[in-house]
Amino acid sequence: MCTVSWIHDSEGYQLLCNRDEKLTRAAALPPQIRNRDGVRYLAPVDGNFGGAWIGTNEFGVSICLLNGARRSVVETRIGGLRSRGLLLPELLVASTLFEVNERIWRTDLQSYAPFTLAVLEPGQPTSVTEWDGLEKMIVPYGEGYMPLVSSSFDPDGVRTRRREEFRRKVDAAGRLDASLLFMFHGSHGDKRDAYSPCMHRTDARTVSFSWIRVTSESAKFLYVPDSPCQGSPGQSQTIELAR
Protein backbone atom coordinates (compact mmCIF):
# COMPACT_ATOMS: atom_id res chain seq x y z
CA MET A 1 0.00 0.00 0.00
CA CYS A 2 1.64 3.22 -1.13
CA THR A 3 1.30 6.75 -2.45
CA VAL A 4 3.87 7.71 -5.08
CA SER A 5 4.60 11.00 -6.84
CA TRP A 6 7.41 12.41 -8.96
CA ILE A 7 8.59 15.44 -10.88
CA HIS A 8 11.10 15.84 -13.71
CA ASP A 9 13.39 18.88 -13.95
CA SER A 10 16.37 20.10 -15.95
CA GLU A 11 18.82 18.13 -13.78
CA GLY A 12 16.93 14.84 -13.58
CA TYR A 13 13.94 13.96 -11.43
CA GLN A 14 12.64 13.46 -7.91
CA LEU A 15 10.60 10.46 -6.75
CA LEU A 16 8.65 10.42 -3.47
CA CYS A 17 6.90 7.48 -1.82
CA ASN A 18 4.81 6.83 1.30
CA ARG A 19 4.75 3.17 2.29
CA ASP A 20 1.58 2.14 4.15
CA GLU A 21 1.64 -1.16 6.01
CA LYS A 22 -0.11 -3.07 8.75
CA LEU A 23 1.48 -2.64 12.16
CA THR A 24 2.04 -6.40 12.41
CA ARG A 25 4.64 -6.36 9.62
CA ALA A 26 8.33 -6.39 10.49
CA ALA A 27 10.24 -3.13 10.16
CA ALA A 28 12.24 -2.68 6.95
CA LEU A 29 16.00 -2.19 6.81
CA PRO A 30 17.02 1.28 5.60
CA PRO A 31 18.55 1.79 2.14
CA GLN A 32 22.14 0.71 1.68
CA ILE A 33 24.39 0.49 -1.37
CA ARG A 34 24.02 -3.05 -2.66
CA ASN A 35 25.44 -4.92 -5.65
CA ARG A 36 23.68 -7.30 -8.01
CA ASP A 37 25.27 -8.65 -11.18
CA GLY A 38 27.95 -5.98 -10.89
CA VAL A 39 25.44 -3.11 -10.68
CA ARG A 40 25.34 -0.84 -7.62
CA TYR A 41 21.94 0.25 -6.36
CA LEU A 42 20.26 1.78 -3.31
CA ALA A 43 17.15 0.17 -1.85
CA PRO A 44 15.58 -0.62 1.52
CA VAL A 45 14.85 -4.25 2.40
CA ASP A 46 11.41 -5.52 3.39
CA GLY A 47 11.48 -7.03 6.87
CA ASN A 48 9.22 -9.96 6.02
CA PHE A 49 10.23 -11.17 2.57
CA GLY A 50 13.58 -9.53 1.84
CA GLY A 51 12.50 -7.67 -1.29
CA ALA A 52 12.10 -3.93 -1.87
CA TRP A 53 9.39 -1.53 -2.98
CA ILE A 54 11.60 1.33 -4.17
CA GLY A 55 15.19 1.74 -5.34
CA THR A 56 17.61 3.59 -7.59
CA ASN A 57 20.77 2.43 -9.36
CA GLU A 58 24.12 3.75 -10.58
CA PHE A 59 22.64 4.46 -14.03
CA GLY A 60 20.07 6.91 -12.63
CA VAL A 61 17.18 4.49 -13.11
CA SER A 62 14.64 4.36 -10.26
CA ILE A 63 11.77 1.93 -9.78
CA CYS A 64 8.85 2.00 -7.37
CA LEU A 65 6.39 -0.87 -6.87
CA LEU A 66 2.86 -0.70 -5.49
CA ASN A 67 0.28 -3.40 -4.88
CA GLY A 68 -2.06 -3.81 -7.83
CA ALA A 69 -5.26 -1.81 -7.74
CA ARG A 70 -7.34 -4.66 -9.16
CA ARG A 71 -7.92 -8.13 -7.81
CA SER A 72 -8.19 -11.08 -10.17
CA VAL A 73 -9.16 -14.72 -10.15
CA VAL A 74 -5.49 -15.55 -10.64
CA GLU A 75 -4.45 -13.73 -7.48
CA THR A 76 -7.28 -15.39 -5.57
CA ARG A 77 -6.18 -18.79 -6.79
CA ILE A 78 -2.41 -18.60 -6.31
CA GLY A 79 -2.24 -15.88 -3.66
CA GLY A 80 1.04 -14.62 -5.10
CA LEU A 81 3.56 -17.48 -4.97
CA ARG A 82 6.50 -15.08 -4.93
CA SER A 83 6.76 -11.75 -3.15
CA ARG A 84 6.41 -8.85 -5.56
CA GLY A 85 9.25 -7.06 -3.81
CA LEU A 86 11.73 -9.70 -4.97
CA LEU A 87 11.19 -8.57 -8.56
CA LEU A 88 12.47 -5.04 -7.95
CA PRO A 89 16.16 -5.84 -7.24
CA GLU A 90 16.16 -8.03 -10.35
CA LEU A 91 14.99 -5.07 -12.43
CA LEU A 92 17.44 -2.60 -10.86
CA VAL A 93 20.33 -4.16 -12.78
CA ALA A 94 18.95 -2.51 -15.94
CA SER A 95 20.86 0.50 -17.27
CA THR A 96 17.89 2.22 -18.93
CA LEU A 97 14.14 2.59 -18.55
CA PHE A 98 13.74 0.84 -21.89
CA GLU A 99 15.70 -2.16 -20.61
CA VAL A 100 13.52 -2.35 -17.49
CA ASN A 101 10.43 -2.49 -19.69
CA GLU A 102 12.03 -5.14 -21.89
CA ARG A 103 12.76 -7.29 -18.85
CA ILE A 104 9.21 -6.90 -17.57
CA TRP A 105 7.79 -7.79 -20.96
CA ARG A 106 9.91 -10.96 -21.13
CA THR A 107 9.18 -12.02 -17.54
CA ASP A 108 6.41 -14.50 -16.77
CA LEU A 109 4.51 -12.71 -14.01
CA GLN A 110 2.06 -15.51 -13.20
CA SER A 111 3.71 -16.16 -9.83
CA TYR A 112 3.19 -12.54 -8.69
CA ALA A 113 0.06 -10.97 -7.27
CA PRO A 114 -1.11 -7.82 -9.14
CA PHE A 115 1.16 -4.77 -8.98
CA THR A 116 1.82 -1.35 -10.48
CA LEU A 117 5.36 -0.33 -11.34
CA ALA A 118 6.74 3.16 -12.04
CA VAL A 119 10.12 3.51 -13.76
CA LEU A 120 12.05 6.78 -14.05
CA GLU A 121 15.18 7.86 -15.92
CA PRO A 122 16.54 11.38 -16.47
CA GLY A 123 15.34 12.88 -19.73
CA GLN A 124 12.61 10.28 -20.22
CA PRO A 125 8.88 10.29 -19.40
CA THR A 126 7.91 8.05 -16.51
CA SER A 127 6.86 4.57 -17.56
CA VAL A 128 4.03 2.81 -15.71
CA THR A 129 3.39 -0.95 -15.83
CA GLU A 130 0.21 -2.57 -14.59
CA TRP A 131 -0.07 -6.31 -13.95
CA ASP A 132 -3.56 -7.43 -12.91
CA GLY A 133 -2.83 -11.13 -12.51
CA LEU A 134 -3.96 -11.93 -16.04
CA GLU A 135 -2.48 -9.30 -18.34
CA LYS A 136 0.39 -6.82 -18.26
CA MET A 137 0.22 -3.35 -19.73
CA ILE A 138 3.22 -1.03 -20.15
CA VAL A 139 2.39 2.66 -20.57
CA PRO A 140 5.51 4.47 -21.85
CA TYR A 141 4.07 7.94 -21.16
CA GLY A 142 2.71 7.50 -17.67
CA GLU A 143 2.81 11.08 -16.38
CA GLY A 144 -0.98 11.22 -16.24
CA TYR A 145 -1.00 8.40 -13.67
CA MET A 146 0.71 10.58 -11.05
CA PRO A 147 0.12 10.33 -8.13
CA LEU A 148 -0.06 6.55 -7.97
CA VAL A 149 -2.12 5.20 -5.08
CA SER A 150 -2.77 1.70 -3.77
CA SER A 151 -4.75 0.56 -0.75
CA SER A 152 -6.35 -2.66 0.46
CA PHE A 153 -8.96 -0.55 2.29
CA ASP A 154 -11.60 0.79 -0.11
CA PRO A 155 -9.13 0.98 -3.05
CA ASP A 156 -11.27 3.20 -5.29
CA GLY A 157 -12.32 5.53 -2.49
CA VAL A 158 -8.78 5.95 -1.18
CA ARG A 159 -7.42 6.62 -4.66
CA THR A 160 -10.10 9.22 -5.35
CA ARG A 161 -9.65 11.05 -2.06
CA ARG A 162 -5.86 11.23 -2.26
CA ARG A 163 -5.91 12.45 -5.84
CA GLU A 164 -8.48 15.08 -4.89
CA GLU A 165 -6.18 16.22 -2.07
CA PHE A 166 -3.31 16.38 -4.55
CA ARG A 167 -5.31 18.53 -6.96
CA ARG A 168 -6.38 20.85 -4.13
CA LYS A 169 -2.79 21.43 -3.13
CA VAL A 170 -1.67 22.08 -6.72
CA ASP A 171 -4.58 24.45 -7.37
CA ALA A 172 -3.99 26.34 -4.11
CA ALA A 173 -0.25 26.71 -4.76
CA GLY A 174 -0.58 27.41 -8.48
CA ARG A 175 2.53 25.36 -9.12
CA LEU A 176 3.92 21.84 -9.08
CA ASP A 177 7.37 21.34 -7.59
CA ALA A 178 9.18 19.00 -5.19
CA SER A 179 8.30 21.02 -2.09
CA LEU A 180 4.61 20.75 -2.92
CA LEU A 181 4.96 16.99 -3.41
CA PHE A 182 6.62 16.74 0.00
CA MET A 183 3.73 18.67 1.57
CA PHE A 184 1.27 16.33 -0.13
CA HIS A 185 2.95 13.22 1.26
CA GLY A 186 2.76 14.55 4.81
CA SER A 187 -0.82 15.81 4.53
CA HIS A 188 -4.08 14.52 5.99
CA GLY A 189 -6.73 16.49 4.14
CA ASP A 190 -9.77 16.89 6.38
CA LYS A 191 -8.45 14.43 8.99
CA ARG A 192 -5.92 11.68 9.67
CA ASP A 193 -7.53 8.47 8.50
CA ALA A 194 -7.36 5.64 5.97
CA TYR A 195 -7.99 8.05 3.10
CA SER A 196 -5.33 10.67 3.82
CA PRO A 197 -2.01 10.60 1.88
CA CYS A 198 -0.19 10.24 5.20
CA MET A 199 -2.33 7.32 6.32
CA HIS A 200 -3.37 6.44 9.88
CA ARG A 201 -5.60 3.52 10.88
CA THR A 202 -5.85 1.53 14.08
CA ASP A 203 -4.22 -1.48 12.41
CA ALA A 204 -1.99 0.25 9.82
CA ARG A 205 -0.30 3.52 8.98
CA THR A 206 2.30 5.15 6.76
CA VAL A 207 5.41 3.46 8.14
CA SER A 208 8.09 5.13 5.98
CA PHE A 209 8.78 7.95 3.54
CA SER A 210 11.30 7.76 0.70
CA TRP A 211 12.63 10.65 -1.39
CA ILE A 212 14.98 9.92 -4.30
CA ARG A 213 16.73 12.81 -6.09
CA VAL A 214 18.59 11.91 -9.29
CA THR A 215 20.83 14.35 -11.16
CA SER A 216 23.44 13.85 -13.87
CA GLU A 217 26.03 13.22 -11.15
CA SER A 218 24.39 11.18 -8.42
CA ALA A 219 21.33 9.54 -6.91
CA LYS A 220 20.49 10.58 -3.36
CA PHE A 221 18.07 8.52 -1.27
CA LEU A 222 16.49 10.09 1.82
CA TYR A 223 14.65 7.53 3.96
CA VAL A 224 12.49 8.30 6.99
CA PRO A 225 11.39 5.18 8.93
CA ASP A 226 8.21 6.86 10.14
CA SER A 227 5.15 8.76 8.94
CA PRO A 228 6.29 11.98 7.20
CA CYS A 229 3.91 14.03 9.35
CA GLN A 230 5.94 13.18 12.47
CA GLY A 231 9.03 15.15 11.44
CA SER A 232 11.31 12.26 12.40
CA PRO A 233 14.95 12.44 11.29
CA GLY A 234 15.82 10.60 8.12
CA GLN A 235 18.85 8.75 6.81
CA SER A 236 20.51 9.77 3.57
CA GLN A 237 22.60 7.65 1.20
CA THR A 238 24.20 8.76 -2.07
CA ILE A 239 25.45 6.74 -5.00
CA GLU A 240 27.62 8.33 -7.68
CA LEU A 241 26.37 7.59 -11.18
CA ALA A 242 28.40 5.48 -13.58
CA ARG A 243 30.04 7.37 -16.44
CORNORBEL-V618815 format. One line per field, one symbol per residue. ss: DSSP state (2 for helix, 1 for strand, 0 for the rest). A space follows every 10 residues. Layout:
# CORNORBEL-V618815
ss=???
This chain:
# CORNORBEL-V618815
ss=0111111100 0011111111 1100000011 1111110011 1111100000 0001111000 0111111000 0022222200 0000222222 2000002222 2222220000 0000111111 0000001111 1000011110 0022200110 0000222222 2222222222 2220000222 2222200000 0000000001 0001111111 1111000111 1111000222 0000111111 000
